[in-house]
Amino acid sequence: MATEAILTNKIFLNAALPLLKVIATDVPGLAKKFEKTHCIYQVSALDPEAPAGKYATHFTVNSGEWKVCADKVATNAHIELEFKSVDAMNDFFKGKIAPATLPKMKGVLKKPVDFASFMAVLLKMSSLLNAKEAPEDEETQQLMVKCFFYLLSSGISQLNKNGHEAVHDWAMKSPDRVYAWAVDGHPEVSAFLRVKAGKTRAGRGVYTRAMPFFTMRFDSLKSALGILLSTDDMLESTKAGKLIMDGAPEFGAQIGDFMLQVGAYAQG
């Protein structure tokens, strides 16, 4: 089983960082910055036990088109944020910013504009995932809910794939089932997780091949953020009809627990 540090790192590399593509393409002001960009960006953490000496996720951006290569090391990155260790990267993304956690920034002088654009998206992601309360405008609410749903579905899958004991045990015992997250009237923010005999696959959008086994559904974006940001009580939200469990309540509690575990890894 992976260590706690590696589990945390996999959440960042394979669930959180891929959100950069979502943010960079959904926010018009950020999308504009990459219209003429041709660059390979990489975020990595050095580790002597890693096959390539580091763990990394990289992005190939060409004229605004993003390709995400999660958990893959690029040897030809133009711009790279390279952390000296897995722990340093984990601490940095949890907001514990100090000289010891700052990454080495490679390629900045050769592509300063592209570097600035990438940092703008990173900062936007940080502001969304570390928000303490829901924003007032619906556009930002929509983006935030989408990012959280994607993070949670991918995060639970990553915990399973990397041997988290409770999640992997649950997945091993599961028949073919789909768990989903949704908001009424906003199919664009939907996400799902398919589980079958120990294997998991996270997906974005509405699962259309069959009715999901269980859906955690909210009546509005604001209601979803109340639970996602832990500003509302889950039981009270259920009583008020803000949160609807489409399926047996015990499965809602189970998924809710795994959501909290992903949050704990991602935010400390």
Secondary structure, DSSP 8 states (H G I E B T S, - for coil): ---HHHHHHHHIIIIITTHHHHHHHHSHHHHHHTTT-EEEEEEEEE-TTSTTSEEEEEEEEETTEEEEETT---SS-SEEEEESSHHHHHHHHTT---TTT--EEESTTTSHHHHHHHHHHHHHHHHHHT-SS--SSHHHHHHHHHHHHHHHHHHHHHHHHTT-HHHHHHHHH--SEEEEEEETT-GGG-EEEEEETTEEEEEES---SS--SEEEEESSHHHHHHHHTT-S-HHHHHHTTSEEEES-HHHHHHHHHHHHHHHHHHH-
